[in-house]
Amino acid sequence: MDQRISKRVAGKYRAEILYRNNIYAGVIENISWSGANVLTDPLDPEIAFLPDELLDLKFESPAGETVILKCKIIWSSKIPPGNDRNRIGMQLLERPSKEIAFFF
């Protein structure tokens, strides 16, 4: 059963993940008013994104505006076979309606 609060919109939006003073590249696979799912580009398999930690999700809107969303990691999993990519489920800590309205 799907336990999501808000409907998610699929997309392939390039993004940067600002986490622990580092910047990681990735793709927003889907997003809603309450959360997002991001797939990182390949990176060192030792890097872990830990639940309950905070990060900033930065991307560009179709209008060319830079959007930065404050997020909390809900879950993260390594992607085989090389475990060099991470899929991260995150909760948006603020309700940035105007910043992500273009998704809907």
C-alpha positions as CSV (number, residue, x, y, z in Angstrom):
1,M,0.0,0.0,0.0
2,D,1.3,3.5,-0.9
3,Q,1.7,5.6,2.3
4,R,2.6,8.9,0.6
5,I,0.8,11.9,1.8
6,S,1.1,13.9,-1.5
7,K,1.0,12.8,-5.1
8,R,4.4,12.6,-6.6
9,V,5.3,13.9,-10.1
10,A,7.9,12.0,-12.1
11,G,10.7,13.9,-13.7
12,K,14.4,13.8,-14.5
13,Y,15.6,17.0,-13.1
14,R,19.4,17.5,-12.6
15,A,20.1,18.5,-9.0
16,E,22.9,19.0,-6.5
17,I,22.8,17.5,-3.0
18,L,24.5,19.6,-0.4
19,Y,25.3,17.2,2.4
20,R,28.0,17.3,5.2
21,N,29.9,20.2,3.5
22,N,30.1,18.3,0.2
23,I,28.2,18.6,-3.1
24,Y,26.9,15.5,-4.9
25,A,25.3,15.4,-8.3
26,G,22.1,13.5,-9.0
27,V,18.7,13.4,-10.6
28,I,15.3,14.1,-8.9
29,E,13.3,11.1,-10.0
30,N,10.1,12.3,-8.4
31,I,8.9,15.1,-6.2
32,S,5.8,16.2,-4.3
33,W,4.7,19.0,-1.9
34,S,6.1,16.9,1.0
35,G,9.1,14.9,-0.4
36,A,11.4,13.9,-3.1
37,N,13.3,10.8,-4.4
38,V,16.8,11.5,-5.7
39,L,19.2,9.1,-7.5
40,T,22.9,10.2,-7.1
41,D,25.4,10.0,-9.9
42,P,28.1,7.4,-9.3
43,L,30.3,8.3,-6.2
44,D,32.6,6.6,-3.7
45,P,30.7,3.5,-2.4
46,E,31.8,4.5,1.1
47,I,29.7,7.6,1.1
48,A,26.4,7.1,3.1
49,F,23.4,9.3,3.4
50,L,22.1,8.7,6.9
51,P,18.4,8.8,7.9
52,D,17.3,11.8,10.0
53,E,20.2,13.9,8.7
54,L,19.6,17.2,6.9
55,L,20.6,18.3,3.4
56,D,19.9,20.9,0.9
57,L,18.5,19.9,-2.5
58,K,19.5,22.5,-5.2
59,F,18.2,22.6,-8.7
60,E,17.1,25.0,-11.5
61,S,13.4,25.6,-12.3
62,P,12.3,25.6,-15.9
63,A,12.1,29.4,-15.6
64,G,15.9,29.4,-14.8
65,E,15.5,30.2,-11.1
66,T,17.8,28.4,-8.6
67,V,15.7,26.5,-6.0
68,I,17.1,25.2,-2.7
69,L,14.9,23.0,-0.6
70,K,15.8,22.1,3.0
71,C,15.2,18.4,3.4
72,K,15.5,15.5,6.0
73,I,16.7,12.1,4.8
74,I,14.0,9.5,5.5
75,W,15.8,6.5,3.9
76,S,18.7,5.7,1.6
77,S,19.8,2.6,-0.3
78,K,22.8,1.6,-2.3
79,I,22.2,0.6,-5.9
80,P,23.9,-2.6,-7.1
81,P,26.0,-3.9,-8.7
82,G,28.7,-1.5,-7.8
83,N,26.9,0.2,-4.9
84,D,28.3,3.5,-6.2
85,R,24.9,5.2,-6.6
86,N,22.4,6.0,-3.8
87,R,18.6,6.4,-4.0
88,I,17.5,8.8,-1.3
89,G,14.0,9.4,0.0
90,M,13.7,12.8,1.6
91,Q,11.1,14.9,3.4
92,L,10.8,18.6,2.5
93,L,11.1,20.5,5.8
94,E,9.4,23.6,4.4
95,R,6.4,23.8,2.1
96,P,7.9,25.8,-0.8
97,S,4.7,26.0,-2.9
98,K,5.8,28.7,-5.2
99,E,9.3,27.2,-5.7
100,I,8.0,23.8,-6.9
101,A,4.6,24.8,-8.3
102,F,6.1,24.3,-11.8
103,F,6.2,20.6,-11.2
104,F,2.4,20.4,-10.9
